Amino acid sequence: MNNYETTKEDEYVSIQYKLSDEELLIVGFIPLINMRNAHHMLTYICEEPAEKKLFWSGNTICNGEQTIIHGWSKNAPPFILPKDVGFAVGRNTPYKYIVVNIHYFSLLKNDYSGNQLILTHKSRKSYAGVILSGTNQIYLKENTQTIRTPFSCQYKGPTISIFAASVHTHQWGRVNSLYRVHDYEISLIIKMNPQNPQSFYRLLLPVEIKNNDYIIGQCVYDNNLDKTIHIGETHNDEMCNIYAMYSYNLSQKSINNPHPFPLCWDNAVSQMANLIPEDSIIPPLKLNYINQTTDDEQYISYVKHSMNLSRDLPIKIFNQQNYFIIIITILISFLILLIIGRCMGNLQYFSYMRHGDIINRRKGFQILKQSSDQENDLLD
């Protein structure tokens, strides 16, 4: 947005960007937004924007071919796709525009919220897509706990590989979970607490979905109010969404079938939804289910995104015990190396390397914005 001023509470506003006529791949997202201003932000790729204006108010997003490619809420961190995967846009695709839709909380002025997308010309082995799953069947009776809203569908299409997922509810959501059923054997894809930062998180191991497999899941809610809560678009209503980001082979893509399977909505195969495990009502102890990547490329999955338009960097979360251990370790290391350094004249070199490593790691996304050469080095 460019110095935007909202006109009402719970306003939905979209802004469009026309892509250049060249083959491009979207490979990462850096949210430039704060939860104090916005409830959530969704990013779409579209054949045409719903309006010809630069930005507009309302829930209309795209005309023609469209798909969600990213979701953000609750100060979630940036997200980088695997190095061999990207969303194909521009030339030889139906997607000529990017539209970012922001759900604002209240009245505000001088807003510059948005989503910084990382694009590359470099080819990838696989294309990315997103399945939106969830349900409209939300009725949260007053003063009621553990309210389940299941959904299910049968997948029809080529084999895909889910490598990341994101969940979304409003304030009453306790836990969202998504499963695959293959030959009546159920496997967990993702299980997350929607009250944590809402973004895509990489899975430790991708989950393959084959033709005729079932996708099932549910959202679980607690309503402690003296009123019933229904589905709706404001922060006083509820939603049930799980986004599953997947990859698929280039040969499976065509301009007439840009994404194999975009939607799994409501409870179309209710007998399969009965297979959802009982422990699905229990939120995970960690940010999300432990089946998540731990490699260095995705350390941002464990960071808190602190929004500052002049310095938009991911910052790691450390508790007090972590800080204490780190400080003691550094002090001991410093004393030992002080003695060694006096003998070997090598203290200056150590100090540069240790602090230089920390600085470079924390400025990963700042480097990403500086030049295309550095961008390619980071993404490769």
N, C-alpha and C positions, 0 to 999 in steps of 0.2 A: 504494500500500500504506500501511497505517497501523501503524507500529511492528512490522513483520512479522519473525518469526524462522523461518528455514528449518530443516527437519528432516533433510535429507540433501543430499549433493552432487548437482548436475545436477537439482535439483528444478524442476518446472514448476508455476507458481502463476498462477491467474487471479483477477481481480477484476472485478466487474460494476458497471454504472451504468445505472439506468433513466432513459430520456429522458422529458421532459415531453410531454404530448399536444398537440403543436403542430407545424407544418411548420418543419423546421430543415434547415440545410445545414452540413456540416462543411467548413471551408475551410483548415484549417491544423493543424499538429502541433508541439508543443514538448516533446521528451523530457525528463523529469526523472529521470535515471538515469545511472549511471556504469559503465563497462566493468569496473571492478575488482570489481563485485558481480554483474553479469549478462552472460551470453553474448549474448543477444538479447531483443528484446521485439516482439511482434506485437499489433496492434490490430484488432479485428473489430467489425462491426456485425451484430447477431443479432436474429432474431425472438423467441427465448427463450434465456436462458443455460442452460448444461448443468446447473447447480446453482442451487438457490434461495438458497444462502448468499451472503454478501457476497463472500467469497473462498474458494477451494478449491485443493487440490493435485491434479495429474494433467494429462492431455492432452486431456480433454474440454472443449470450448469453448462450443459453441452447440447448440441444438436448433432444427430448422426452417430457414428461410431464413437464410443467412449469407454474408459475404464479408470477406476481408482488405482493410483500407484503408490500413494503414501498417506498415512494418517498420523496426526500428532495431537497430544493432550497432556496436561499436567507437567509441563516443562520436561518432556521426554528428550533424550539425547539425539544427536545426529545418527544417521544410518547409512552404511556403505554396503552395497551389494557384493557378493562374491566376485573375485577378479575375472571369472569367465562368464559372467551373466550381466545382461543389461536390458532395459526397456527400449525397444526399437521405436524411433519416432522420426518424423521428417519424410524425406523422399522415400518412395517405395513402401510407404505405410499409409494407413488412413489418418494417422495422427499428425495434424499440422499445428495444433495449439496446445499450450499448457494453461489450465485454469486452476487457480488456487481459491478455495472457498473457506472463509473464516466465519466461525460462529462467535460473535462478540458477547461478552457478559452484559455490560452496562454502557451508559453514555460515556464517551471519552473523546478527546480531541488529540490532534497531532500524532496519529498512529502511523507507524512505519512497519507494521508486521508483514511477514512474508515467509517464503521458503526458498532457500538457495539450492538450486539443482546443479549437480555435477554432471556434465555431459562430455562425451568423448567421441572421436571419429574412429578409434581403434576397435576393430571387430572383436566379437566375443563368440565363444563356442555355443552358447545357449541364449535364448531370449527369456525374459521374465514376464510373468503375468500375476494377477491377484484374483483369488476367489473371495468374494464377499459372502459370508454365511451369517445366519441369525434368524430372527423371527419378529413379526409384528404382534404376536399373541402374548401381550404383556398386560397382566392385571394383578397389581400388587395390593391385596386387601390390607386394610388398616391393621396395625399392631400384629403383624404376621411375620414369622421367620421362615427361612429356608424355602423360598418360593422358587420353583424351577420352571424354566421356559425352554423346553427341548426343541431341537430342530433336526432335520435329516433330509438326505437326498441320495439318489444313486448317480454316481459319476458316469458320464458317457463321453468318451473321447480318448485321445492318445495318452500314453503314459506321461505323467508329470512328476516332478520331484519337489515337494514342499521343503523349503530351506529356512523360512522365517515366518513369524506370525505376530499379530497384534490384536488386542482386544479393546472393546469400548462399551462402557455403560456410563450412567450418571451416578449420582451419589449413593444410590441404594444397592448397587452391584457388590456382591461378595466375591464371586469367583466365576470365571468363564473357562470352558474347556472344550477341546475339539479332538475328535477321534477318527481313525480310519477303521473300517470293517472289511476284511479281506477273507473270503471263505469262512465267514462267521467267527473269525479271530479278530479281536479288537485290539488296537494299538493307539496309545496316546500320542497326539501330535503336539499339543500345547495346553498348558494349564496356568492361568495367570490371575492375579488379583487386579481388577480394573481400577482400584484406587491408587495403584502405583503409577509412575510415569508411563503414558501410553504411546508406544512407538513399536516399530517392528524389532523383534529380537531374533537373532540367528539361533537355529537348532544345532545341537552338537552333531546329530546325524540326520540327513535329509530323510523324509518319509515319502516313499513312492506311492502314487495313486494310479491304479490301472483301470482300464475299462470295466464297468460293472461293479467296481468297489463302491462301498457306501461311505459317506461322510456324515457323521453325527456329532452333536454337541449340545451344549446348554449354557444358559446364564442363570446364576443363582442370586437371589436378592433377599434383603431383610428390610422390612418396612416398619419402623418404630413410630410412625406418625399416626394421628387419629383421622387420617383420610386415605382414600384409595388413590394409588398412583397408576396412571395409564401410559401407554406409549405416546411419545410426542417429541417435538423438536426443541422445546425450551429446556433450561436446566431444572425446571420444576417437574418435568416429565421423565420418562425412562426410555432407554434403547437397549438392544441386544445385538452387538456386532462382533464378529471375529473375522479378521482378514488373514488369509493364508497366501503368502508370496511363494511362487513356484518358478521353476525353470523347465524348459522343454526344448527339444532339438529344433534347429533351424528348419529342417525339412518339414516340420509339422505346422509351420506358419505360412499363411498366404494372406493376400490383401483382403480376401473375402472371409477368412476365418482367422482374425488377428490373435485371438486368445481362445484356447480350447474350451474353457469352462468358467464363465465369469461369476456365476451366482448359485448359491445353495441356500434356499430361503424357505422358512416355515417347516412344518413337520410332515413332509410328503410321504415318508416311509416310517410311520410311527412304530411299527413292530421292531425296527432296528434301533430306534431311540431307547427302547426298553433295555438295551444292552449297556447303556451308560453306567459305569461303576458307581457304587455307593459313595466311595471316597471323593467323587467329583464335587461334592458340596463343601469340601474342606479346602480353604485357600492354601497355596504353597507358602512355606516359611520364608523362602527367598523371594527376590523380585519376581521370578516366574519359575516354572518347572525346571528342574536341574538339567534337563536335556537341552543344554545350551552351549554354544561355542565358548572356548576359553583361549583360542589362539590370539596372538598379538594383533592380528589384523582387526579383530573385533573387540578390542579392549573397551571401546566406547559403549558396549552393551552393559558395562558395570559402572558407568559414570553418570553423574547428575549434570544436566545442561543448565548452566547459569547464564541467563540471558543478559547480554550487554551489547548494544548495537555497535559500540566502538571497539569491543574486544569480545567477539563471539567464540569462546573456546570451551571445549569440554573439560570439566574438572573432576578428578577422581574423588570418590567418597571415602573418607577415612574416619573411623570412630576414634575416641580418645585413647583407647588402648593401642590402636595402630600408631597414632602419633607418638605416644610414649616410647613404644618399641623402636620406632624409626629414629627418634632423637637420641636415645641411649646408644643405639647401634652406630649412628654417625659420630657421636662423641668418642666412643671407644675406638672406632676406626681412625678418627682424627688424631687421637693421642698416640696410637701405635705408629701411625705413618709420620707423625711429627718427629718421633725419635728416628725412624728410618730415613726420613727426608733430610734430617740434619747430617746424616752420615753419607747419603747418596746424592744429595742435591736434587731430589726428584719430587719434592712436595708440590711445586707449582704445576707440574704436568698432571698429577693425580687430581688436584683440585679442579682443573679445567675439565678433565674427562668426566668426573662424577657429576658436577653441576651442569656441564654441557649436555649430558645424556638426559637429565631431567627436563631441561629447557626445551630441547628438541622434541621430546615426547609430548609435552604439554602444548606445544605450538603446532601440532600435527595439522590442524585444519587451517591455521593461519598460513602455513606453507602451501597448503592445497590451493589457496586463493591467489598466490603470488604469480605463478607462471605455468604455462602448459607443460613445460618440461618437468617441473617438480610435481605437477598433478599426475602425469603418467608414471613417474617413479613411485609415487605413493600408491597408486591404484594397481600397478602390476604385481 
